[in-house]
């Protein structure tokens, strides 16, 4: 094992200790949870990254992403013409100048949203999520509702997963609510996974497989980070009854296709609006403080996160670059961080550091997503509004730690 891999291993433990410290060194954290959280992350990563048949399966995800992108381009070209990827009526003055994010990349959300709804209606996604929920319950002792929500978050977003356990939300303990919220921020949905994979594929080999692996590893990481920061209180009993998955959300495959498309449209518009608003607000704040201090919000966050970048196993000379990207993710969102990674071609980073950063960025840990999640969950469960609002910013911290744990895990298993 190289020195950098040892650094990642030590950093994984330091990140767990950081979560415990930020929670106030609370008592009641079970040793079983710590061992299971770290062990399951390492085991999942080892299997998904190093077992040839599993790796071959994940390589197929890259082909699936290419197929989805090609199919979506056929639709966007018909509707938007050259804006959507059709033949240009003029000469392109520089490579990539004709690429328009909203018309060419984001419409994938519509297609994947529709396909996800159909797969749910056919019973494919419920079958996969049931299996994952069962594993999380046995390993961590989570209640069925909490385990199901965490498992669902590997495939759906931070609002959709809690929506699936809406009937049990009001009965969750405070610790369980925190686990649900942390998992929502530490993972990404299938819709955005496809878009991100398309964006970073030029600089990250097997991008779709890597992002799916990151989202899977983030499930146990988020449970560990959340329970270290807010363990169950003495005498609390895990909420049961969440194993049941709504069997009928749609009347037919066509109904699933239509509703899935509508849900995808809502998400597409939400992504567009969030990008415009949060990038604008951050730019406005930076315009106010940069002339006076020479600093930006991203730089400040990057400085704060420099030790975290080092803890993931990033060499000292590259830690500032990685920390800066993590700062952009937290202040704006991971979408912009991935766009910057693709635009720079990973300049200044080794292949190993680029891979670690890809994993650490894979999650909705940003201020805008906290607002979306808190708003959605309080609408679903108004009687727990106080708890949900109070846990919003702490879940951003725990989710960020969980994402960085996935980066450290990959660092342990990847030689320089």
TIDO-839948 format. One record per residue (C-alpha): z, x, y; residue number from 1. Coordinates in Angstrom, 3 decimals, always signed. Layout:
// TIDO-839948
<lolum z="Z" x="X" y="Y" n="NUM"/>
...
***
This chain:
// TIDO-839948
<lolum z="+0.000" x="+0.000" y="+0.000" n="1"/>
<lolum z="-1.016" x="+1.416" y="+3.386" n="2"/>
<lolum z="+1.261" x="+1.789" y="+6.407" n="3"/>
<lolum z="-0.414" x="-1.176" y="+8.132" n="4"/>
<lolum z="+0.129" x="-3.384" y="+5.079" n="5"/>
<lolum z="+3.803" x="-2.395" y="+5.070" n="6"/>
<lolum z="+3.864" x="-3.243" y="+8.781" n="7"/>
<lolum z="+2.497" x="-6.718" y="+7.972" n="8"/>
<lolum z="+5.087" x="-7.212" y="+5.212" n="9"/>
<lolum z="+7.921" x="-6.231" y="+7.551" n="10"/>
<lolum z="+6.396" x="-8.397" y="+10.258" n="11"/>
<lolum z="+6.339" x="-11.428" y="+7.953" n="12"/>
<lolum z="+10.086" x="-11.091" y="+7.496" n="13"/>
<lolum z="+10.569" x="-10.502" y="+11.236" n="14"/>
<lolum z="+8.630" x="-13.671" y="+12.056" n="15"/>
<lolum z="+10.870" x="-15.646" y="+9.692" n="16"/>
<lolum z="+13.918" x="-14.077" y="+11.349" n="17"/>
<lolum z="+12.482" x="-14.960" y="+14.775" n="18"/>
<lolum z="+12.193" x="-18.621" y="+13.769" n="19"/>
<lolum z="+15.807" x="-18.612" y="+12.597" n="20"/>
<lolum z="+16.964" x="-16.897" y="+15.797" n="21"/>
<lolum z="+15.067" x="-19.326" y="+18.052" n="22"/>
<lolum z="+16.744" x="-22.165" y="+16.185" n="23"/>
<lolum z="+20.136" x="-20.734" y="+17.099" n="24"/>
<lolum z="+20.908" x="-19.111" y="+13.718" n="25"/>
<lolum z="+21.686" x="-22.551" y="+12.309" n="26"/>
<lolum z="+23.519" x="-22.750" y="+9.040" n="27"/>
<lolum z="+22.180" x="-24.803" y="+6.181" n="28"/>
<lolum z="+18.942" x="-22.888" y="+5.570" n="29"/>
<lolum z="+18.587" x="-22.738" y="+1.780" n="30"/>
<lolum z="+17.673" x="-19.365" y="+0.280" n="31"/>
<lolum z="+15.338" x="-21.278" y="-2.032" n="32"/>
<lolum z="+13.343" x="-22.478" y="+0.990" n="33"/>
<lolum z="+12.961" x="-18.942" y="+2.360" n="34"/>
<lolum z="+11.880" x="-17.465" y="-0.965" n="35"/>
<lolum z="+9.583" x="-20.394" y="-1.697" n="36"/>
<lolum z="+8.040" x="-20.306" y="+1.769" n="37"/>
<lolum z="+7.207" x="-16.604" y="+1.716" n="38"/>
<lolum z="+6.355" x="-16.531" y="-1.990" n="39"/>
<lolum z="+4.000" x="-19.514" y="-1.865" n="40"/>
<lolum z="+2.151" x="-18.104" y="+1.131" n="41"/>
<lolum z="+1.594" x="-14.778" y="-0.623" n="42"/>
<lolum z="+0.648" x="-16.431" y="-3.920" n="43"/>
<lolum z="-1.854" x="-18.789" y="-2.308" n="44"/>
<lolum z="-3.419" x="-15.988" y="-0.297" n="45"/>
<lolum z="-3.606" x="-13.673" y="-3.317" n="46"/>
<lolum z="-5.360" x="-16.308" y="-5.419" n="47"/>
<lolum z="-7.675" x="-17.580" y="-2.721" n="48"/>
<lolum z="-8.677" x="-14.119" y="-1.512" n="49"/>
<lolum z="-8.749" x="-12.056" y="-4.687" n="50"/>
<lolum z="-9.569" x="-14.237" y="-7.714" n="51"/>
<lolum z="-13.376" x="-14.053" y="-8.096" n="52"/>
<lolum z="-13.990" x="-17.629" y="-9.341" n="53"/>
<lolum z="-11.885" x="-19.027" y="-6.516" n="54"/>
<lolum z="-13.594" x="-16.769" y="-3.986" n="55"/>
<lolum z="-16.987" x="-17.877" y="-5.324" n="56"/>
<lolum z="-15.969" x="-21.501" y="-4.842" n="57"/>
<lolum z="-14.962" x="-20.833" y="-1.262" n="58"/>
<lolum z="-18.219" x="-19.028" y="-0.579" n="59"/>
<lolum z="-19.878" x="-22.359" y="-1.337" n="60"/>
<lolum z="-18.094" x="-23.751" y="+1.711" n="61"/>
<lolum z="-20.228" x="-21.466" y="+3.845" n="62"/>
<lolum z="-23.374" x="-22.938" y="+2.305" n="63"/>
<lolum z="-21.967" x="-26.419" y="+2.882" n="64"/>
<lolum z="-21.341" x="-25.619" y="+6.551" n="65"/>
<lolum z="-24.916" x="-24.354" y="+6.938" n="66"/>
<lolum z="-26.220" x="-27.516" y="+5.280" n="67"/>
<lolum z="-24.108" x="-29.735" y="+7.548" n="68"/>
<lolum z="-25.247" x="-27.795" y="+10.618" n="69"/>
<lolum z="-28.899" x="-28.134" y="+9.610" n="70"/>
<lolum z="-28.549" x="-31.846" y="+8.900" n="71"/>
<lolum z="-26.687" x="-32.443" y="+12.163" n="72"/>
<lolum z="-29.350" x="-30.537" y="+14.092" n="73"/>
<lolum z="-31.945" x="-32.976" y="+12.754" n="74"/>
<lolum z="-29.988" x="-35.827" y="+14.327" n="75"/>
<lolum z="-29.175" x="-34.088" y="+17.617" n="76"/>
<lolum z="-32.790" x="-32.933" y="+18.002" n="77"/>
<lolum z="-33.979" x="-36.522" y="+17.618" n="78"/>
<lolum z="-31.480" x="-37.879" y="+20.145" n="79"/>
<lolum z="-31.219" x="-35.019" y="+22.674" n="80"/>
<lolum z="-34.459" x="-33.104" y="+22.125" n="81"/>
<lolum z="-34.314" x="-29.414" y="+22.953" n="82"/>
<lolum z="-30.772" x="-29.839" y="+24.333" n="83"/>
<lolum z="-29.696" x="-30.688" y="+20.786" n="84"/>
<lolum z="-31.457" x="-27.742" y="+19.140" n="85"/>
<lolum z="-35.051" x="-28.969" y="+19.064" n="86"/>
<lolum z="-38.065" x="-26.808" y="+19.995" n="87"/>
<lolum z="-37.802" x="-25.415" y="+23.527" n="88"/>
<lolum z="-40.512" x="-26.466" y="+26.024" n="89"/>
<lolum z="-40.039" x="-23.143" y="+27.837" n="90"/>
<lolum z="-39.428" x="-19.483" y="+27.034" n="91"/>
<lolum z="-35.797" x="-18.490" y="+26.459" n="92"/>
<lolum z="-34.999" x="-15.704" y="+28.910" n="93"/>
<lolum z="-32.134" x="-14.296" y="+26.821" n="94"/>
<lolum z="-30.856" x="-14.885" y="+23.268" n="95"/>
<lolum z="-28.452" x="-17.822" y="+23.075" n="96"/>
<lolum z="-29.223" x="-19.089" y="+26.583" n="97"/>
<lolum z="-30.410" x="-22.434" y="+25.212" n="98"/>
<lolum z="-27.204" x="-23.106" y="+23.251" n="99"/>
<lolum z="-25.269" x="-26.052" y="+24.713" n="100"/>
<lolum z="-21.864" x="-26.544" y="+23.099" n="101"/>
<lolum z="-21.566" x="-30.306" y="+23.512" n="102"/>
<lolum z="-25.050" x="-31.167" y="+22.273" n="103"/>
<lolum z="-25.441" x="-28.623" y="+19.461" n="104"/>
<lolum z="-22.024" x="-27.698" y="+17.977" n="105"/>
<lolum z="-19.621" x="-30.548" y="+18.700" n="106"/>
<lolum z="-21.727" x="-33.345" y="+17.125" n="107"/>
<lolum z="-20.715" x="-31.881" y="+13.753" n="108"/>
<lolum z="-17.417" x="-33.681" y="+14.347" n="109"/>
<lolum z="-19.243" x="-37.008" y="+14.052" n="110"/>
<lolum z="-20.895" x="-36.116" y="+10.757" n="111"/>
<lolum z="-17.775" x="-34.644" y="+9.178" n="112"/>
<lolum z="-15.645" x="-37.557" y="+10.392" n="113"/>
<lolum z="-17.989" x="-40.011" y="+8.693" n="114"/>
<lolum z="-18.114" x="-37.979" y="+5.465" n="115"/>
<lolum z="-14.298" x="-37.636" y="+5.405" n="116"/>
<lolum z="-13.896" x="-41.399" y="+5.659" n="117"/>
<lolum z="-16.336" x="-41.946" y="+2.796" n="118"/>
<lolum z="-14.572" x="-39.342" y="+0.617" n="119"/>
<lolum z="-11.274" x="-41.077" y="+1.352" n="120"/>
<lolum z="-12.727" x="-44.452" y="+0.384" n="121"/>
<lolum z="-14.079" x="-42.986" y="-2.861" n="122"/>
<lolum z="-10.628" x="-41.595" y="-3.710" n="123"/>
<lolum z="-11.490" x="-37.884" y="-3.518" n="124"/>
<lolum z="-9.212" x="-36.914" y="-0.608" n="125"/>
<lolum z="-6.234" x="-39.040" y="-1.773" n="126"/>
<lolum z="-6.414" x="-37.365" y="-5.193" n="127"/>
<lolum z="-6.321" x="-33.872" y="-3.667" n="128"/>
<lolum z="-3.525" x="-34.730" y="-1.226" n="129"/>
<lolum z="-1.362" x="-36.353" y="-3.932" n="130"/>
<lolum z="-1.436" x="-33.109" y="-5.895" n="131"/>
<lolum z="-0.480" x="-31.001" y="-2.887" n="132"/>
<lolum z="+2.326" x="-33.367" y="-1.876" n="133"/>
<lolum z="+3.787" x="-33.139" y="-5.382" n="134"/>
<lolum z="+3.816" x="-29.335" y="-5.243" n="135"/>
<lolum z="+5.511" x="-29.262" y="-1.832" n="136"/>
<lolum z="+8.152" x="-31.717" y="-2.988" n="137"/>
<lolum z="+9.023" x="-29.673" y="-6.081" n="138"/>
<lolum z="+8.988" x="-26.302" y="-4.315" n="139"/>
<lolum z="+10.737" x="-27.169" y="-1.048" n="140"/>
<lolum z="+12.659" x="-30.299" y="-1.949" n="141"/>
<lolum z="+10.844" x="-32.279" y="+0.736" n="142"/>
<lolum z="+10.889" x="-36.041" y="+0.680" n="143"/>
<lolum z="+7.710" x="-37.735" y="-0.438" n="144"/>
<lolum z="+6.758" x="-38.946" y="+3.037" n="145"/>
<lolum z="+7.169" x="-35.525" y="+4.631" n="146"/>
<lolum z="+5.410" x="-33.685" y="+1.812" n="147"/>
<lolum z="+2.500" x="-36.108" y="+1.934" n="148"/>
<lolum z="+2.073" x="-35.687" y="+5.688" n="149"/>
<lolum z="+2.126" x="-31.872" y="+5.426" n="150"/>
<lolum z="-0.405" x="-31.960" y="+2.595" n="151"/>
<lolum z="-2.663" x="-34.346" y="+4.504" n="152"/>
<lolum z="-2.595" x="-32.052" y="+7.535" n="153"/>
<lolum z="-4.644" x="-29.505" y="+5.600" n="154"/>
<lolum z="-7.549" x="-31.962" y="+5.829" n="155"/>
<lolum z="-6.862" x="-34.248" y="+8.795" n="156"/>
<lolum z="-5.505" x="-33.879" y="+12.324" n="157"/>
<lolum z="-2.053" x="-33.862" y="+13.898" n="158"/>
<lolum z="-2.130" x="-37.612" y="+14.620" n="159"/>
<lolum z="-4.026" x="-38.851" y="+11.559" n="160"/>
<lolum z="-1.559" x="-37.365" y="+9.039" n="161"/>
<lolum z="+1.564" x="-39.013" y="+10.558" n="162"/>
<lolum z="-0.439" x="-42.216" y="+10.803" n="163"/>
<lolum z="-0.733" x="-42.196" y="+7.010" n="164"/>
<lolum z="+3.095" x="-42.297" y="+6.725" n="165"/>
<lolum z="+3.625" x="-44.636" y="+9.648" n="166"/>
<lolum z="+5.753" x="-46.973" y="+7.550" n="167"/>
<lolum z="+8.258" x="-44.145" y="+6.938" n="168"/>
<lolum z="+8.243" x="-42.366" y="+10.316" n="169"/>
<lolum z="+11.245" x="-44.220" y="+11.703" n="170"/>
<lolum z="+13.317" x="-43.259" y="+8.634" n="171"/>
<lolum z="+12.573" x="-39.536" y="+8.683" n="172"/>
<lolum z="+15.486" x="-37.250" y="+9.423" n="173"/>
<lolum z="+15.218" x="-35.111" y="+12.559" n="174"/>
<lolum z="+14.514" x="-32.055" y="+10.422" n="175"/>
<lolum z="+11.754" x="-33.878" y="+8.519" n="176"/>
<lolum z="+10.208" x="-35.080" y="+11.786" n="177"/>
<lolum z="+10.139" x="-31.472" y="+12.969" n="178"/>
<lolum z="+8.385" x="-30.381" y="+9.758" n="179"/>
<lolum z="+5.748" x="-33.083" y="+10.225" n="180"/>
<lolum z="+5.127" x="-32.061" y="+13.840" n="181"/>
<lolum z="+5.037" x="-28.324" y="+13.089" n="182"/>
<lolum z="+2.553" x="-28.809" y="+10.249" n="183"/>
<lolum z="+0.360" x="-30.906" y="+12.543" n="184"/>
<lolum z="+0.069" x="-28.038" y="+15.013" n="185"/>
<lolum z="-0.110" x="-25.153" y="+12.509" n="186"/>
<lolum z="-3.145" x="-26.488" y="+10.615" n="187"/>
<lolum z="-6.613" x="-27.715" y="+11.619" n="188"/>
<lolum z="-8.586" x="-30.759" y="+10.542" n="189"/>
<lolum z="-11.724" x="-30.663" y="+8.432" n="190"/>
<lolum z="-13.799" x="-31.797" y="+11.406" n="191"/>
<lolum z="-12.819" x="-28.873" y="+13.610" n="192"/>
<lolum z="-12.862" x="-26.409" y="+10.687" n="193"/>
<lolum z="-16.591" x="-26.949" y="+10.311" n="194"/>
<lolum z="-17.203" x="-26.467" y="+14.045" n="195"/>
<lolum z="-15.068" x="-23.306" y="+14.229" n="196"/>
<lolum z="-16.728" x="-21.868" y="+11.138" n="197"/>
<lolum z="-20.135" x="-22.379" y="+12.722" n="198"/>
<lolum z="-19.014" x="-20.618" y="+15.904" n="199"/>
<lolum z="-17.442" x="-17.503" y="+14.330" n="200"/>
<lolum z="-19.749" x="-17.093" y="+11.335" n="201"/>
<lolum z="-21.708" x="-14.263" y="+13.048" n="202"/>
<lolum z="-18.557" x="-12.107" y="+13.310" n="203"/>
<lolum z="-16.397" x="-13.317" y="+10.381" n="204"/>
<lolum z="-17.942" x="-13.248" y="+6.877" n="205"/>
<lolum z="-17.405" x="-16.427" y="+4.832" n="206"/>
<lolum z="-15.917" x="-18.107" y="+7.915" n="207"/>
<lolum z="-15.544" x="-21.576" y="+6.366" n="208"/>
<lolum z="-13.740" x="-20.243" y="+3.301" n="209"/>
<lolum z="-11.456" x="-18.091" y="+5.449" n="210"/>
<lolum z="-10.497" x="-21.014" y="+7.693" n="211"/>
<lolum z="-9.841" x="-23.327" y="+4.742" n="212"/>
<lolum z="-7.659" x="-20.623" y="+3.180" n="213"/>
<lolum z="-5.789" x="-20.244" y="+6.488" n="214"/>
<lolum z="-5.114" x="-23.981" y="+6.721" n="215"/>
<lolum z="-3.832" x="-24.063" y="+3.127" n="216"/>
<lolum z="-1.506" x="-21.088" y="+3.660" n="217"/>
<lolum z="-0.273" x="-22.658" y="+6.904" n="218"/>
<lolum z="+1.201" x="-25.622" y="+4.975" n="219"/>
<lolum z="+4.079" x="-23.656" y="+3.370" n="220"/>
<lolum z="+4.295" x="-21.432" y="+6.467" n="221"/>
<lolum z="+4.878" x="-24.455" y="+8.705" n="222"/>
<lolum z="+7.554" x="-25.836" y="+6.385" n="223"/>
<lolum z="+9.354" x="-22.477" y="+6.363" n="224"/>
<lolum z="+9.190" x="-22.010" y="+10.144" n="225"/>
<lolum z="+10.340" x="-25.578" y="+10.824" n="226"/>
<lolum z="+13.256" x="-25.518" y="+8.371" n="227"/>
<lolum z="+14.415" x="-22.136" y="+9.692" n="228"/>
<lolum z="+14.484" x="-23.479" y="+13.244" n="229"/>
<lolum z="+15.885" x="-26.913" y="+12.383" n="230"/>
<lolum z="+17.334" x="-27.125" y="+8.850" n="231"/>
<lolum z="+18.634" x="-30.425" y="+7.444" n="232"/>
<lolum z="+22.078" x="-31.365" y="+8.728" n="233"/>
<lolum z="+24.946" x="-31.531" y="+6.257" n="234"/>
<lolum z="+24.728" x="-34.667" y="+4.178" n="235"/>
<lolum z="+21.158" x="-35.525" y="+5.148" n="236"/>
<lolum z="+19.077" x="-36.968" y="+2.326" n="237"/>
<lolum z="+15.339" x="-36.463" y="+2.181" n="238"/>
<lolum z="+13.301" x="-39.585" y="+2.911" n="239"/>
<lolum z="+11.622" x="-40.845" y="-0.230" n="240"/>
<lolum z="+8.929" x="-43.423" y="-0.687" n="241"/>
<lolum z="+6.055" x="-41.562" y="+0.908" n="242"/>
<lolum z="+4.183" x="-40.773" y="-2.272" n="243"/>
<lolum z="+2.112" x="-43.905" y="-2.032" n="244"/>
<lolum z="-1.183" x="-43.441" y="-0.247" n="245"/>
<lolum z="-2.894" x="-46.476" y="+1.301" n="246"/>
<lolum z="-5.537" x="-47.241" y="-1.267" n="247"/>
<lolum z="-7.735" x="-49.443" y="+0.910" n="248"/>
<lolum z="-8.471" x="-48.430" y="+4.472" n="249"/>
<lolum z="-12.101" x="-49.556" y="+4.362" n="250"/>
<lolum z="-13.812" x="-52.595" y="+2.892" n="251"/>
<lolum z="-16.825" x="-50.661" y="+1.616" n="252"/>
<lolum z="-18.576" x="-47.297" y="+1.780" n="253"/>
<lolum z="-20.631" x="-48.574" y="+4.707" n="254"/>
<lolum z="-17.463" x="-49.688" y="+6.504" n="255"/>
<lolum z="-15.983" x="-46.212" y="+5.894" n="256"/>
<lolum z="-19.133" x="-44.600" y="+7.284" n="257"/>
<lolum z="-19.069" x="-46.748" y="+10.425" n="258"/>
<lolum z="-15.345" x="-46.389" y="+11.094" n="259"/>
<lolum z="-15.418" x="-42.677" y="+10.292" n="260"/>
<lolum z="-18.210" x="-42.222" y="+12.808" n="261"/>
<lolum z="-16.191" x="-44.101" y="+15.427" n="262"/>
<lolum z="-13.111" x="-41.982" y="+14.724" n="263"/>
<lolum z="-15.280" x="-38.877" y="+14.978" n="264"/>
<lolum z="-16.635" x="-40.064" y="+18.326" n="265"/>
<lolum z="-13.109" x="-40.526" y="+19.665" n="266"/>
<lolum z="-12.233" x="-37.014" y="+18.520" n="267"/>
<lolum z="-15.442" x="-35.593" y="+19.976" n="268"/>
<lolum z="-14.744" x="-37.133" y="+23.369" n="269"/>
<lolum z="-11.124" x="-35.981" y="+23.170" n="270"/>
<lolum z="-12.193" x="-32.393" y="+22.491" n="271"/>
<lolum z="-14.678" x="-32.500" y="+25.353" n="272"/>
<lolum z="-12.159" x="-33.969" y="+27.787" n="273"/>
<lolum z="-9.400" x="-31.553" y="+26.739" n="274"/>
<lolum z="-11.686" x="-28.546" y="+27.126" n="275"/>
<lolum z="-12.771" x="-29.601" y="+30.606" n="276"/>
<lolum z="-9.307" x="-30.574" y="+31.860" n="277"/>
<lolum z="-7.222" x="-27.750" y="+30.415" n="278"/>
<lolum z="-9.721" x="-25.002" y="+31.189" n="279"/>
<lolum z="-9.923" x="-26.377" y="+34.734" n="280"/>
<lolum z="-6.159" x="-26.610" y="+35.192" n="281"/>
<lolum z="-5.587" x="-23.101" y="+33.847" n="282"/>
<lolum z="-8.354" x="-21.812" y="+36.122" n="283"/>
<lolum z="-6.730" x="-23.590" y="+39.074" n="284"/>
<lolum z="-3.310" x="-22.057" y="+38.355" n="285"/>
<lolum z="-4.893" x="-18.653" y="+37.864" n="286"/>
<lolum z="-6.711" x="-18.968" y="+41.200" n="287"/>
<lolum z="-3.330" x="-19.567" y="+42.803" n="288"/>
<lolum z="-1.346" x="-16.755" y="+41.164" n="289"/>
<lolum z="-3.924" x="-14.046" y="+40.502" n="290"/>
<lolum z="-4.537" x="-13.073" y="+44.155" n="291"/>
<lolum z="-0.774" x="-12.746" y="+44.666" n="292"/>
<lolum z="+0.253" x="-11.050" y="+41.437" n="293"/>
<lolum z="-2.904" x="-9.839" y="+39.721" n="294"/>
<lolum z="-1.795" x="-11.848" y="+36.680" n="295"/>
<lolum z="-3.166" x="-14.877" y="+34.854" n="296"/>
<lolum z="-1.402" x="-17.282" y="+32.510" n="297"/>
<lolum z="-3.341" x="-15.794" y="+29.595" n="298"/>
<lolum z="-2.234" x="-12.266" y="+30.504" n="299"/>
<lolum z="+1.393" x="-13.334" y="+30.758" n="300"/>
<lolum z="+1.245" x="-15.099" y="+27.385" n="301"/>
<lolum z="-0.565" x="-12.065" y="+25.957" n="302"/>
<lolum z="+2.257" x="-9.745" y="+27.031" n="303"/>
<lolum z="+4.858" x="-12.046" y="+25.510" n="304"/>
<lolum z="+2.902" x="-12.208" y="+22.250" n="305"/>
<lolum z="+2.215" x="-8.449" y="+21.973" n="306"/>
<lolum z="+5.180" x="-7.893" y="+19.582" n="307"/>
<lolum z="+3.961" x="-10.844" y="+17.501" n="308"/>
<lolum z="+0.503" x="-9.278" y="+17.222" n="309"/>
<lolum z="+2.084" x="-6.015" y="+16.096" n="310"/>
<lolum z="+4.249" x="-7.885" y="+13.566" n="311"/>
<lolum z="+1.112" x="-9.301" y="+11.927" n="312"/>
<lolum z="+0.047" x="-5.738" y="+11.118" n="313"/>
<lolum z="-2.295" x="-5.056" y="+14.037" n="314"/>
<lolum z="-2.560" x="-1.365" y="+15.041" n="315"/>
<lolum z="-0.926" x="-0.527" y="+18.386" n="316"/>
<lolum z="-4.287" x="+0.249" y="+19.991" n="317"/>
<lolum z="-5.654" x="-3.219" y="+19.127" n="318"/>
<lolum z="-2.502" x="-5.304" y="+19.601" n="319"/>
<lolum z="-3.195" x="-6.044" y="+23.280" n="320"/>
<lolum z="-6.616" x="-7.525" y="+22.456" n="321"/>
<lolum z="-5.192" x="-9.718" y="+19.696" n="322"/>
<lolum z="-2.215" x="-10.769" y="+21.834" n="323"/>
<lolum z="-4.561" x="-11.733" y="+24.672" n="324"/>
<lolum z="-6.568" x="-13.961" y="+22.314" n="325"/>
<lolum z="-3.347" x="-15.580" y="+21.073" n="326"/>
<lolum z="-2.355" x="-16.171" y="+24.698" n="327"/>
<lolum z="-5.647" x="-17.912" y="+25.427" n="328"/>
<lolum z="-5.091" x="-20.091" y="+22.366" n="329"/>
<lolum z="-1.592" x="-21.135" y="+23.433" n="330"/>
<lolum z="-2.408" x="-21.797" y="+27.085" n="331"/>
<lolum z="-5.893" x="-23.307" y="+26.673" n="332"/>
<lolum z="-6.748" x="-23.855" y="+22.982" n="333"/>
<lolum z="-8.023" x="-22.114" y="+19.866" n="334"/>
<lolum z="-11.536" x="-23.414" y="+20.509" n="335"/>
<lolum z="-11.883" x="-21.155" y="+23.545" n="336"/>
<lolum z="-10.324" x="-18.218" y="+21.657" n="337"/>
<lolum z="-12.874" x="-18.557" y="+18.858" n="338"/>
<lolum z="-15.684" x="-18.847" y="+21.401" n="339"/>
<lolum z="-14.510" x="-15.620" y="+23.075" n="340"/>
<lolum z="-14.203" x="-13.877" y="+19.693" n="341"/>
<lolum z="-17.768" x="-14.849" y="+18.827" n="342"/>
<lolum z="-19.102" x="-13.931" y="+22.272" n="343"/>
<lolum z="-17.491" x="-10.472" y="+22.175" n="344"/>
<lolum z="-18.578" x="-9.842" y="+18.599" n="345"/>
<lolum z="-15.022" x="-8.775" y="+17.807" n="346"/>
<lolum z="-15.428" x="-5.731" y="+20.058" n="347"/>
<lolum z="-12.458" x="-3.377" y="+19.967" n="348"/>
<lolum z="-11.155" x="-4.770" y="+16.692" n="349"/>
<lolum z="-11.456" x="-3.430" y="+13.161" n="350"/>
<lolum z="-12.665" x="-5.751" y="+10.405" n="351"/>
<lolum z="-9.077" x="-6.131" y="+9.187" n="352"/>
<lolum z="-7.718" x="-6.988" y="+12.650" n="353"/>
<lolum z="-10.545" x="-9.456" y="+13.204" n="354"/>
<lolum z="-9.667" x="-11.194" y="+9.930" n="355"/>
<lolum z="-5.953" x="-11.335" y="+10.784" n="356"/>
<lolum z="-6.782" x="-12.783" y="+14.210" n="357"/>
<lolum z="-9.068" x="-15.401" y="+12.625" n="358"/>
<lolum z="-6.158" x="-16.625" y="+10.512" n="359"/>
<lolum z="-3.637" x="-16.540" y="+13.350" n="360"/>
<lolum z="-5.917" x="-18.604" y="+15.604" n="361"/>
<lolum z="-6.417" x="-21.268" y="+12.921" n="362"/>
<lolum z="-4.157" x="-24.041" y="+14.183" n="363"/>
<lolum z="-3.721" x="-26.585" y="+16.984" n="364"/>
<lolum z="-0.895" x="-24.629" y="+18.610" n="365"/>
<lolum z="-1.651" x="-25.210" y="+22.276" n="366"/>
<lolum z="-0.151" x="-27.246" y="+25.098" n="367"/>
<lolum z="-2.895" x="-29.860" y="+25.068" n="368"/>
<lolum z="-2.444" x="-30.568" y="+21.368" n="369"/>
<lolum z="+1.297" x="-31.023" y="+21.875" n="370"/>
<lolum z="+0.522" x="-33.750" y="+24.407" n="371"/>
<lolum z="-1.941" x="-35.433" y="+22.063" n="372"/>
<lolum z="+0.510" x="-35.328" y="+19.135" n="373"/>
<lolum z="+3.540" x="-36.526" y="+21.104" n="374"/>
<lolum z="+1.541" x="-39.354" y="+22.672" n="375"/>
<lolum z="+0.132" x="-40.460" y="+19.339" n="376"/>
<lolum z="+3.406" x="-40.299" y="+17.427" n="377"/>
<lolum z="+5.439" x="-42.106" y="+20.094" n="378"/>
<lolum z="+2.854" x="-44.890" y="+20.059" n="379"/>
<lolum z="+3.211" x="-45.136" y="+16.258" n="380"/>
<lolum z="+7.006" x="-44.955" y="+16.277" n="381"/>
<lolum z="+8.433" x="-45.906" y="+19.697" n="382"/>
<lolum z="+11.974" x="-46.158" y="+18.290" n="383"/>
<lolum z="+11.962" x="-42.376" y="+17.706" n="384"/>
<lolum z="+10.441" x="-41.546" y="+21.087" n="385"/>
<lolum z="+13.412" x="-39.437" y="+22.236" n="386"/>
<lolum z="+13.364" x="-37.233" y="+19.134" n="387"/>
<lolum z="+9.592" x="-36.828" y="+19.181" n="388"/>
<lolum z="+9.494" x="-35.832" y="+22.874" n="389"/>
<lolum z="+12.388" x="-33.369" y="+22.517" n="390"/>
<lolum z="+10.766" x="-31.724" y="+19.492" n="391"/>
<lolum z="+7.351" x="-31.361" y="+21.165" n="392"/>
<lolum z="+7.643" x="-27.894" y="+22.742" n="393"/>
<lolum z="+9.853" x="-26.483" y="+19.942" n="394"/>
<lolum z="+7.149" x="-27.543" y="+17.473" n="395"/>
<lolum z="+4.621" x="-25.541" y="+19.517" n="396"/>
<lolum z="+6.805" x="-22.456" y="+19.039" n="397"/>
<lolum z="+7.411" x="-23.050" y="+15.330" n="398"/>
<lolum z="+3.724" x="-23.840" y="+14.781" n="399"/>
<lolum z="+2.703" x="-20.617" y="+16.533" n="400"/>
<lolum z="+5.098" x="-18.636" y="+14.327" n="401"/>
<lolum z="+3.641" x="-20.349" y="+11.239" n="402"/>
<lolum z="+0.081" x="-19.443" y="+12.256" n="403"/>
<lolum z="+1.113" x="-15.838" y="+12.854" n="404"/>
<lolum z="+2.777" x="-15.802" y="+9.430" n="405"/>
<lolum z="-0.595" x="-16.601" y="+7.870" n="406"/>
<lolum z="-2.033" x="-13.656" y="+9.776" n="407"/>
<lolum z="+0.741" x="-11.389" y="+8.494" n="408"/>
<lolum z="+0.192" x="-12.593" y="+4.914" n="409"/>
<lolum z="-3.484" x="-11.684" y="+5.098" n="410"/>
<lolum z="-2.475" x="-8.341" y="+6.584" n="411"/>
<lolum z="-0.232" x="-7.642" y="+3.588" n="412"/>
<lolum z="-3.111" x="-8.289" y="+1.161" n="413"/>
<lolum z="-5.911" x="-6.591" y="+3.129" n="414"/>
<lolum z="-6.200" x="-2.817" y="+3.114" n="415"/>
<lolum z="-7.497" x="-1.037" y="+6.252" n="416"/>
***
